Amino acid sequence: MVLRQARVELEQAPAAPAGADAEAYLNALIHEPAYRIDARNAPMIRALALHDAAQGRWLLQLPCHHLIMDHTTLELISAEIALISQGARASLAAPVPFRDFVAQARLGLSADEHRRFFSGMLADVDAPTAPFGRLDVQGDGSRADECVQRVDPGVSLALRSLARRHGVSPAAVFHLAWAQVLALTTGRDDVVFGTLLFGRMRGGAEVDRAVGMFINTLPIRVRLRRKGLAVALKQTQSALMDLLAHEHAPLQLALRCSGVPAGTPLFSTLLNYRYSAGADGGTALWEGVRTIGGRERTNYPLTLSIDDLGEGFRIVVLAEAGIDPHRIAAYVQSTLAQLIDTSNDQPASPAAMGLEESRTLEQWSRGVPGLPQAFTHHLIESQAARRGDAVALVYEGQQVGYADLNARAGPDVTVGVALPRSVELVVSLLAVMKAGGAYVPIDAELPAERVAYMLRDSGVTRVVSDGATLAGLALPAGVQALDLDTLVLADEPDHNPDVVLHPEHLAYVIYTSGSTGKPKGAANRHGSLHNRLAWMQAEYGLTPDDVVLQKTPFSFDVSVWEFFWPLMGRTMWCCRRRRSALTYRCGSSSGR
């Protein structure tokens, strides 16, 4: 049902408490999480006034629901309020019927045409673009933090010059920059995010005066993949232009065209590029009346709005709790500066960190002061040389000394490890590292399809396992199985292999759970592993008398320090296989 008339009533807010800041008080009334606009009752806009006696002024808030209003509509309504306040009601233009544009949108491209377009764009996208792993797109934005920054005037001029030089719009430059920020915060070089379309580009005559909700959110895909700047800008501009023909397509139709599993969002960020020439904080609407601020809410955990002010630009970041909007704004600013300095053929690389963050990361990467850089397996070898008879590992009553553990971890280079928790598992992990390889944990109890994907994706050529596990493991063609039940190593040398390694060489690759799509291999390097273990020892200080319980499945990253920290001079006590993740039955032989 469409009402022919819906009256906006002017409400007066309760007086602010004595001594309270009236502006902050009125903002708090509107932005309280409990404040709601009832979508069942028209109009979905309110006018709330408050007298600010201390400042000798009246304040007016116009809270509204996005179902009926976009940025342009708010500017049109503000201009009409100005005419009425100045006694120029007769100058108001005749209303433009919104139904005309509804009809025009319905007469546009068919659903099948929209479906073909978005399927071509998104059918092979099987994982969401979710910075910092944030996937909840059902929030109300009540706890979001905001950061508003101006782009330096010199940078703004350089960005416009960059756009002209490449024959693209400034909007394309900012879309490419946002794609680079998402690449940095997701670890992906093929990203999808929502972009807000103006919705009035094909509206015909008088569409610029129409009041209503015209904007529409649609997905845009940007494939970075080390493309040169000129190519990346052209392709981003082309993607934006292609979207215009589908600016009225339903978002849900577009989302269903991707390969992302049902129930998982395709993207969790938005970019809103809007033209706001002359619209700046504190600008005068008419004599005696000024805009003193505004705030938006969104259900997405992270949004970037770019205000094109005609010459300069303003950045507005909205981020849910736990994401620092100032940090995101710094990423955007540094990426824009980087784009300006990038030559045409250079890849449009991910955003550079801010100076302060770069210094912090560099400081953390230096390791623990006073401790030499080393390899974890070399530290275990040194323990074998100095304390060969000391107990290194205990499993179900079986004790293994450091000398025996080191000798059994011979130089058999391999990658995949598919074993239950056992002495053989620990020996195999250490053997891979000593041989200069990176071990890839393969949990044979996972679904066969997922195991097969990890084996293919990791590129392993050998898998260490046992007969029972191999019986249920389908190895891809070309992958050699090393069955410990039949492998004869009696005649193999037991000295430490002379393998030349660098701290940047891989130590292990562990796959994620795949909750946001396909599992992803997280590659970890020797230098990082040593820094972590050295820090733990410096912070918590295990002694040779301490025992560490190894309980975490080796396909989870926490297991790494449980395996290797105690083996650097302490004792590891392995929990029996198939124990609950919450309770462990530790025998009296542990002494702990």
C-alpha positions as CSV (number, residue, x, y, z in Angstrom):
1,M,0.0,0.0,0.0
2,V,1.3,3.5,-0.9
3,L,-0.1,6.4,1.0
4,R,-0.8,9.6,-1.0
5,Q,0.2,11.7,2.0
6,A,2.4,11.0,5.0
7,R,2.8,13.9,7.4
8,V,6.2,14.5,9.2
9,E,5.4,15.8,12.6
10,L,7.9,18.1,14.4
11,E,8.6,16.6,17.8
12,Q,10.3,18.5,20.6
13,A,12.9,16.4,22.5
14,P,12.8,16.4,26.3
15,A,15.0,19.1,27.8
16,A,18.6,18.2,28.3
17,P,19.8,17.7,31.9
18,A,21.2,20.8,33.6
19,G,24.8,21.5,32.5
20,A,24.7,18.8,29.7
21,D,25.9,19.6,26.2
22,A,22.7,19.9,24.2
23,E,24.2,18.7,20.9
24,A,25.7,15.6,22.5
25,Y,22.5,14.9,24.4
26,L,20.4,15.1,21.2
27,N,22.8,12.8,19.3
28,A,22.7,10.3,22.2
29,L,18.9,10.2,22.0
30,I,19.1,9.3,18.3
31,H,22.1,7.0,18.3
32,E,21.1,4.9,21.3
33,P,20.9,1.2,20.3
34,A,17.3,1.1,21.4
35,Y,16.2,3.9,19.1
36,R,14.2,2.5,16.2
37,I,12.2,3.8,13.3
38,D,9.1,1.6,12.8
39,A,9.1,0.5,9.1
40,R,5.4,-0.3,9.4
41,N,4.4,3.3,9.9
42,A,4.9,6.1,7.3
43,P,6.8,8.3,7.0
44,M,10.0,6.7,8.0
45,I,11.6,10.0,8.9
46,R,11.4,12.0,12.1
47,A,12.1,15.6,12.9
48,L,13.3,16.1,16.5
49,A,14.0,19.6,17.8
50,L,15.8,20.7,21.0
51,H,16.3,24.2,22.3
52,D,20.0,24.8,23.3
53,A,19.6,27.6,25.8
54,A,23.4,27.7,26.6
55,Q,24.2,28.4,22.9
56,G,21.1,30.4,22.1
57,R,20.0,28.1,19.2
58,W,17.7,25.4,18.1
59,L,18.9,22.0,17.1
60,L,17.1,19.8,14.6
61,Q,17.7,16.1,14.0
62,L,16.3,14.3,11.0
63,P,16.7,10.5,11.7
64,C,15.5,8.5,8.8
65,H,15.4,4.9,7.5
66,H,17.4,4.0,4.5
67,L,14.4,2.3,3.0
68,I,13.1,5.7,1.9
69,M,16.1,8.0,1.7
70,D,19.6,8.2,0.2
71,H,22.2,10.9,0.4
72,T,20.8,13.0,-2.5
73,T,17.3,12.8,-1.0
74,L,18.5,14.2,2.3
75,E,20.1,17.1,0.5
76,L,16.8,17.8,-1.3
77,I,14.8,17.7,1.9
78,S,17.2,20.0,3.6
79,A,16.9,22.5,0.7
80,E,13.1,22.4,1.0
81,I,13.3,23.0,4.7
82,A,15.4,26.0,4.0
83,L,12.8,27.5,1.6
84,I,10.0,26.9,4.0
85,S,11.9,28.5,6.9
86,Q,12.6,31.5,4.7
87,G,8.9,32.0,3.9
88,A,9.4,30.9,0.3
89,R,7.0,28.0,0.3
90,A,5.6,29.1,-3.0
91,S,9.0,28.6,-4.6
92,L,8.9,24.9,-3.9
93,A,8.9,22.9,-7.1
94,A,6.1,20.5,-7.8
95,P,6.8,17.0,-6.4
96,V,8.2,14.4,-8.8
97,P,6.3,11.2,-8.5
98,F,8.5,8.4,-7.4
99,R,6.2,5.8,-9.0
100,D,7.4,6.9,-12.4
101,F,10.9,5.7,-11.6
102,V,9.7,2.5,-10.1
103,A,7.9,1.7,-13.3
104,Q,11.0,2.6,-15.4
105,A,13.2,0.3,-13.3
106,R,10.7,-2.5,-13.7
107,L,10.7,-2.0,-17.5
108,G,14.5,-2.3,-17.6
109,L,16.6,-5.5,-18.0
110,S,15.0,-8.8,-17.2
111,A,15.9,-11.0,-14.3
112,D,17.5,-13.5,-16.7
113,E,19.7,-10.8,-18.2
114,H,20.8,-9.7,-14.7
115,R,21.5,-13.4,-13.8
116,R,23.7,-14.0,-16.8
117,F,25.7,-10.9,-16.1
118,F,26.4,-11.7,-12.5
119,S,27.0,-15.4,-13.1
120,G,29.7,-14.4,-15.6
121,M,31.3,-12.2,-12.9
122,L,30.9,-14.4,-9.8
123,A,30.3,-18.0,-10.7
124,D,33.9,-19.1,-9.9
125,V,34.1,-17.1,-6.6
126,D,33.9,-19.8,-3.9
127,A,35.1,-17.8,-0.8
128,P,33.9,-14.5,0.7
129,T,35.9,-11.4,0.9
130,A,35.8,-10.7,4.6
131,P,38.5,-8.4,6.1
132,F,39.8,-9.6,9.5
133,G,37.4,-12.6,9.1
134,R,34.3,-10.5,9.9
135,L,31.3,-12.3,8.3
136,D,28.3,-11.0,10.3
137,V,26.4,-8.8,7.8
138,Q,23.2,-8.7,10.0
139,G,24.4,-6.1,12.6
140,D,22.6,-2.8,13.3
141,G,25.7,-0.6,13.3
142,S,24.9,0.7,16.8
143,R,28.4,-0.1,18.1
144,A,30.3,1.1,15.0
145,D,33.1,3.6,15.4
146,E,33.6,6.3,12.8
147,C,36.7,8.1,11.4
148,V,36.5,11.1,9.2
149,Q,39.6,12.4,7.4
150,R,40.3,14.8,4.6
151,V,42.6,13.8,1.8
152,D,45.6,16.2,1.6
153,P,44.8,18.8,-1.1
154,G,48.0,18.0,-3.0
155,V,47.2,14.3,-3.0
156,S,43.6,15.1,-4.2
157,L,45.0,17.1,-7.1
158,A,47.4,14.3,-7.9
159,L,44.6,11.7,-7.8
160,R,42.5,13.6,-10.2
161,S,45.5,14.0,-12.5
162,L,46.1,10.3,-12.3
163,A,42.5,9.6,-13.3
164,R,42.7,12.0,-16.3
165,R,46.0,10.6,-17.4
166,H,44.5,7.1,-17.6
167,G,41.1,8.1,-18.9
168,V,39.2,6.8,-15.9
169,S,37.0,8.4,-13.2
170,P,38.3,9.3,-9.7
171,A,35.7,6.7,-8.5
172,A,37.7,4.0,-10.3
173,V,40.9,5.1,-8.6
174,F,39.2,4.9,-5.2
175,H,37.6,1.5,-6.0
176,L,41.1,0.1,-6.9
177,A,42.6,1.6,-3.7
178,W,39.8,-0.1,-1.7
179,A,40.5,-3.4,-3.4
180,Q,44.1,-3.1,-2.4
181,V,43.2,-2.5,1.2
182,L,41.0,-5.5,1.2
183,A,43.8,-7.5,-0.3
184,L,45.9,-6.5,2.7
185,T,43.2,-7.4,5.2
186,T,42.1,-10.6,3.7
187,G,45.3,-12.1,2.1
188,R,43.5,-12.4,-1.2
189,D,44.4,-10.8,-4.6
190,D,40.9,-11.4,-6.1
191,V,38.4,-9.5,-4.0
192,V,34.7,-8.7,-4.1
193,F,33.0,-5.9,-2.3
194,G,29.7,-4.0,-2.4
195,T,29.6,-0.7,-4.3
196,L,26.7,1.7,-4.0
197,L,25.2,2.8,-7.4
198,F,23.6,6.2,-7.7
199,G,20.4,4.8,-9.2
200,R,19.6,8.0,-11.0
201,M,21.8,7.6,-14.0
202,R,19.1,6.3,-16.3
203,G,16.1,8.0,-14.6
204,G,15.4,10.5,-17.3
205,A,14.1,14.1,-16.8
206,E,13.7,15.5,-13.4
207,V,15.3,12.5,-11.7
208,D,17.7,14.8,-9.9
209,R,14.7,16.4,-8.1
210,A,13.0,13.1,-7.1
211,V,12.8,12.3,-3.4
212,G,13.2,8.6,-2.5
213,M,15.5,5.7,-2.2
214,F,17.4,5.3,-5.5
215,I,20.8,3.9,-4.5
216,N,21.4,0.2,-4.8
217,T,24.2,-2.0,-3.5
218,L,25.8,-4.5,-6.0
219,P,28.9,-6.6,-5.9
220,I,32.0,-5.6,-7.9
221,R,35.0,-7.9,-8.4
222,V,38.6,-6.6,-8.7
223,R,41.3,-9.0,-9.7
224,L,44.6,-7.6,-8.7
225,R,47.1,-10.4,-9.4
226,R,50.0,-8.2,-9.9
227,K,48.5,-6.4,-12.9
228,G,50.2,-3.1,-14.0
229,L,48.5,0.1,-12.7
230,A,47.3,1.1,-16.1
231,V,45.6,-2.3,-16.7
232,A,44.1,-2.4,-13.2
233,L,42.6,1.1,-13.5
234,K,41.1,0.3,-16.9
235,Q,39.6,-2.9,-15.8
236,T,38.2,-1.3,-12.6
237,Q,36.6,1.4,-14.7
238,S,35.2,-1.1,-17.1
239,A,33.7,-3.1,-14.2
240,L,32.0,0.0,-12.9
241,M,30.6,0.9,-16.3
242,D,29.3,-2.6,-16.8
243,L,27.4,-2.4,-13.5
244,L,25.5,0.7,-14.6
245,A,23.3,-1.3,-17.0
246,H,22.3,-3.4,-14.0
247,E,22.0,-0.7,-11.4
248,H,18.4,-1.8,-10.5
249,A,19.2,-5.5,-10.2
250,P,18.2,-7.0,-6.8
251,L,21.2,-7.6,-4.6
252,Q,20.0,-11.1,-3.6
253,L,19.8,-12.1,-7.2
254,A,23.4,-11.1,-7.7
255,L,24.6,-12.9,-4.5
256,R,23.0,-16.2,-5.6
257,C,25.1,-16.1,-8.8
258,S,28.3,-16.7,-6.8
259,G,29.9,-20.0,-5.8
260,V,30.0,-19.1,-2.1
261,P,28.1,-21.6,0.0
262,A,24.6,-20.7,1.0
263,G,24.5,-18.9,4.4
264,T,27.9,-17.4,3.9
265,P,28.0,-13.7,2.7
266,L,29.8,-13.0,-0.5
267,F,31.3,-9.8,0.9
268,S,31.2,-7.9,4.2
269,T,32.4,-4.5,3.1
270,L,30.9,-1.6,1.2
271,L,32.4,1.4,-0.8
272,N,30.1,4.4,-1.2
273,Y,31.5,6.9,-3.6
274,R,29.2,10.0,-3.5
275,Y,29.4,13.4,-5.1
276,S,29.0,16.0,-2.4
277,A,30.4,19.2,-3.9
278,G,30.4,21.9,-1.3
279,A,29.1,19.6,1.4
280,D,31.4,19.9,4.3
281,G,31.1,19.9,8.1
282,G,29.8,23.3,9.3
283,T,28.7,24.6,5.9
284,A,25.7,27.1,5.8
285,L,22.4,25.8,4.4
286,W,20.8,29.3,4.6
287,E,21.2,32.4,6.7
288,G,21.5,31.5,10.4
289,V,21.3,27.8,9.8
290,R,24.3,25.4,9.6
291,T,24.9,21.7,9.2
292,I,26.8,20.6,12.3
293,G,27.1,16.9,11.6
294,G,25.5,13.6,10.6
295,R,26.0,9.9,11.2
296,E,25.0,6.8,9.4
297,R,24.5,3.2,10.4
298,T,25.1,0.1,8.3
299,N,24.6,-3.6,8.8
300,Y,28.1,-4.3,7.3
301,P,31.1,-4.6,9.7
302,L,33.2,-2.3,7.6
303,T,32.3,0.5,5.1
304,L,34.2,3.2,3.3
305,S,32.5,6.3,2.0
306,I,34.3,8.7,-0.2
307,D,32.9,12.3,-0.5
308,D,33.9,13.9,-3.8
309,L,33.9,17.5,-2.8
310,G,34.5,18.9,-6.3
311,E,38.3,19.5,-5.7
312,G,39.2,17.6,-2.6
313,F,38.0,14.3,-1.1
314,R,36.8,13.2,2.4
315,I,37.2,9.7,3.7
316,V,34.6,8.3,6.1
317,V,35.2,4.9,7.7
318,L,32.6,3.0,9.7
319,A,33.9,-0.1,11.5
320,E,32.3,-2.4,14.0
321,A,33.8,-2.8,17.4
322,G,37.2,-4.5,17.2
323,I,38.2,-2.9,14.0
324,D,40.0,0.5,14.3
325,P,38.6,2.9,11.7
326,H,41.6,5.1,12.0
327,R,43.8,2.2,11.1
328,I,41.7,1.5,8.0
329,A,41.7,5.2,7.0
330,A,45.5,5.2,7.3
331,Y,45.6,2.1,4.9
332,V,43.4,4.0,2.5
333,Q,45.5,7.2,2.7
334,S,48.8,5.3,2.2
335,T,47.4,3.3,-0.7
336,L,46.3,6.5,-2.5
337,A,49.8,7.9,-2.1
338,Q,51.3,4.7,-3.3
339,L,49.0,4.7,-6.4
340,I,50.3,8.2,-7.3
341,D,53.9,7.0,-7.2
342,T,53.3,3.8,-9.2
343,S,54.3,3.8,-12.8
344,N,52.0,2.5,-15.5
345,D,53.6,-0.9,-15.8
346,Q,54.2,-1.5,-12.1
347,P,51.8,-3.8,-10.3
348,A,49.1,-2.2,-8.2
349,S,50.3,-3.8,-5.1
350,P,48.4,-4.1,-1.7
351,A,48.4,-1.1,0.6
352,A,51.5,-0.1,2.6
353,M,51.2,0.0,6.3
354,G,51.3,3.3,8.2
355,L,54.7,4.3,9.6
356,E,53.8,3.6,13.2
357,E,52.4,0.1,12.4
358,S,55.4,-0.7,10.2
359,R,57.7,0.2,13.1
360,T,55.7,-2.0,15.5
361,L,55.8,-5.0,13.2
362,E,59.5,-4.6,12.6
363,Q,60.1,-4.4,16.3
364,W,58.1,-7.6,16.9
365,S,59.9,-9.4,14.2
366,R,63.3,-8.9,15.7
367,G,62.8,-11.7,18.1
368,V,63.7,-11.7,21.8
369,P,66.7,-9.5,22.7
370,G,69.7,-11.4,23.7
371,L,68.7,-14.6,22.1
372,P,70.5,-15.7,18.9
373,Q,68.6,-16.5,15.7
374,A,68.4,-20.3,15.2
375,F,66.3,-23.1,13.8
376,T,64.0,-25.0,16.1
377,H,65.2,-28.4,15.0
378,H,68.9,-27.2,15.5
379,L,68.0,-26.4,19.1
380,I,66.6,-29.9,19.5
381,E,69.8,-31.3,17.9
382,S,71.9,-29.4,20.4
383,Q,69.9,-30.9,23.3
384,A,70.6,-34.3,21.9
385,A,74.3,-33.6,21.9
386,R,74.4,-32.2,25.4
387,R,71.6,-34.2,27.2
388,G,71.1,-37.3,25.0
389,D,69.8,-39.5,27.8
390,A,67.3,-36.9,29.1
391,V,63.6,-37.8,28.5
392,A,62.3,-35.8,25.5
393,L,58.9,-37.5,24.9
394,V,56.5,-39.7,26.8
395,Y,53.6,-41.5,25.1
396,E,51.5,-44.2,26.8
397,G,54.3,-45.3,29.0
398,Q,56.9,-45.2,26.2
399,Q,59.8,-42.8,26.8
400,V,62.1,-41.5,24.1
401,G,65.4,-39.7,25.0
402,Y,66.8,-36.8,23.1
403,A,69.5,-38.8,21.4
404,D,67.1,-41.5,20.2
405,L,64.5,-38.9,19.0
406,N,67.2,-37.0,17.0
407,A,68.6,-40.2,15.5
408,R,65.2,-41.5,14.4
409,A,64.3,-38.2,12.7
410,G,66.6,-38.9,9.8
411,P,67.1,-36.9,6.6
412,D,64.0,-38.3,4.7
413,V,62.6,-35.2,2.9
414,T,58.9,-35.2,2.7
415,V,55.9,-32.9,3.2
416,G,52.6,-34.6,4.0
417,V,52.2,-36.2,7.4
418,A,49.1,-38.4,8.1
419,L,49.5,-40.1,11.4
420,P,47.6,-40.4,14.7
421,R,49.1,-38.9,17.8
422,S,52.1,-41.1,18.7
423,V,55.9,-41.1,19.0
424,E,56.1,-41.7,15.3
425,L,54.1,-38.5,14.6
426,V,56.6,-36.4,16.6
427,V,59.5,-38.1,15.0
428,S,58.0,-37.5,11.5
429,L,57.4,-33.8,12.1
430,L,61.0,-33.3,13.3
431,A,62.3,-35.4,10.4
432,V,60.6,-33.2,7.8
433,M,62.1,-30.1,9.4
434,K,65.6,-31.6,9.7
435,A,65.5,-32.6,6.1
436,G,64.7,-29.0,5.0
437,G,61.1,-29.7,4.2
438,A,57.9,-28.1,5.4
439,Y,55.4,-30.5,7.0
440,V,51.7,-30.4,6.0
441,P,49.4,-32.1,8.6
442,I,46.8,-34.3,7.0
443,D,44.0,-35.3,9.3
444,A,42.7,-38.6,7.8
445,E,39.4,-38.3,9.8
446,L,38.3,-35.2,7.8
447,P,35.9,-35.7,4.9
448,A,37.6,-37.4,1.9
449,E,36.8,-34.4,-0.4
450,R,38.6,-32.0,1.9
451,V,41.6,-34.2,2.4
452,A,41.9,-34.7,-1.4
453,Y,41.7,-30.9,-1.9
454,M,44.5,-30.2,0.7
455,L,46.7,-32.9,-0.9
456,R,46.3,-31.3,-4.3
457,D,46.5,-27.7,-3.2
458,S,49.6,-28.2,-1.0
459,G,51.5,-29.8,-3.9
460,V,52.9,-32.6,-1.6
461,T,54.8,-35.4,-3.4
462,R,55.3,-37.6,-0.4
463,V,53.1,-38.5,2.6
464,V,54.4,-40.2,5.8
465,S,51.7,-42.4,7.3
466,D,51.0,-45.9,8.6
467,G,49.2,-48.9,7.2
468,A,45.9,-48.3,9.0
469,T,45.7,-44.6,8.0
470,L,46.7,-45.3,4.4
471,A,43.9,-47.8,4.1
472,G,41.4,-45.0,4.3
473,L,43.4,-42.3,2.5
474,A,43.0,-41.8,-1.3
475,L,46.3,-40.3,-2.4
476,P,46.3,-38.4,-5.7
477,A,48.4,-39.7,-8.6
478,G,52.0,-39.0,-8.3
479,V,52.0,-38.8,-4.4
480,Q,54.3,-41.4,-2.8
481,A,53.3,-43.0,0.4
482,L,56.0,-43.7,3.0
483,D,54.4,-46.4,5.2
484,L,56.2,-46.5,8.5
485,D,54.9,-50.0,9.1
486,T,57.0,-51.3,6.2
487,L,59.7,-48.7,5.9
488,V,63.2,-50.1,6.8
489,L,65.5,-47.5,8.2
490,A,68.0,-49.6,10.1
491,D,70.8,-49.0,7.7
492,E,70.1,-45.3,7.3
493,P,72.6,-42.8,8.8
494,D,71.6,-41.3,12.1
495,H,73.7,-38.1,12.1
496,N,72.3,-34.7,11.7
497,P,71.8,-33.8,8.0
498,D,73.9,-31.0,6.5
499,V,71.0,-29.0,5.1
500,V,71.4,-25.3,4.4
501,L,68.4,-23.3,5.5
502,H,67.4,-19.7,5.7
503,P,65.0,-18.2,8.3
504,E,62.6,-17.4,5.4
505,H,62.3,-21.1,4.4
506,L,59.0,-22.7,5.2
507,A,58.8,-24.9,8.4
508,Y,55.1,-26.1,8.1
509,V,51.9,-25.4,6.2
510,I,48.6,-25.7,8.2
511,Y,45.2,-25.5,6.5
512,T,42.3,-23.4,7.9
513,S,39.0,-25.0,8.8
514,G,37.4,-23.9,5.6
515,S,34.4,-22.2,7.4
516,T,34.6,-19.3,4.9
517,G,35.0,-21.4,1.8
518,K,37.7,-23.8,0.8
519,P,40.5,-24.4,3.4
520,K,43.5,-22.2,2.9
521,G,47.1,-23.2,3.5
522,A,48.8,-20.9,6.1
523,A,52.6,-21.0,5.4
524,N,54.8,-20.5,8.4
525,R,58.6,-19.9,8.2
526,H,61.5,-21.0,10.4
527,G,62.3,-17.5,11.6
528,S,58.8,-16.9,12.7
529,L,58.6,-20.2,14.5
530,H,61.8,-19.6,16.4
531,N,60.7,-16.1,17.4
532,R,57.5,-17.4,18.8
533,L,59.2,-20.2,20.8
534,A,62.0,-18.0,22.0
535,W,59.5,-15.4,23.2
536,M,57.5,-18.1,25.1
537,Q,60.6,-19.4,26.8
538,A,61.7,-15.9,27.7
539,E,58.2,-15.0,29.0
540,Y,57.3,-18.2,30.8
541,G,60.6,-19.9,31.4
542,L,60.2,-23.7,31.3
543,T,62.9,-25.5,33.3
544,P,64.3,-29.0,32.5
545,D,62.0,-30.4,35.2
546,D,58.9,-29.1,33.6
547,V,56.5,-31.3,31.5
548,V,54.2,-30.0,28.7
549,L,51.0,-31.8,27.8
550,Q,50.6,-32.2,24.0
551,K,46.9,-32.3,23.5
552,T,45.9,-30.3,20.4
553,P,45.4,-32.1,17.1
554,F,48.4,-31.4,14.9
555,S,46.3,-29.9,12.2
556,F,45.7,-26.8,14.4
557,D,48.4,-24.2,14.8
558,V,48.4,-24.3,18.6
559,S,49.9,-27.8,18.4
560,V,53.2,-26.4,17.0
561,W,54.4,-24.9,20.2
562,E,53.1,-27.9,22.2
563,F,55.3,-30.1,20.1
564,F,58.5,-28.0,19.8
565,W,58.7,-25.8,22.8
566,P,59.1,-28.6,25.4
567,L,61.6,-30.4,23.0
568,M,64.0,-27.5,23.4
569,G,65.3,-29.0,26.7
570,R,62.2,-30.1,28.6
571,T,59.8,-33.1,28.3
572,M,56.6,-33.5,26.3
573,W,53.9,-35.8,27.5
574,C,51.6,-36.8,24.6
575,C,48.0,-37.3,25.4
576,R,46.4,-40.5,24.1
577,R,44.6,-40.3,20.8
578,R,40.9,-39.7,20.6
579,R,40.7,-37.9,23.9
580,S,38.1,-35.1,24.5
581,A,39.4,-31.6,23.7
582,L,38.3,-30.6,27.2
583,T,39.3,-33.4,29.5
584,Y,42.5,-35.5,29.5
585,R,43.4,-38.6,31.4
586,C,47.0,-38.1,32.4
587,G,48.6,-41.2,33.9
588,S,50.6,-41.1,37.1
589,S,53.8,-41.8,35.1
590,S,53.8,-38.1,34.1
591,G,54.4,-37.1,37.7
592,R,52.4,-33.9,37.2
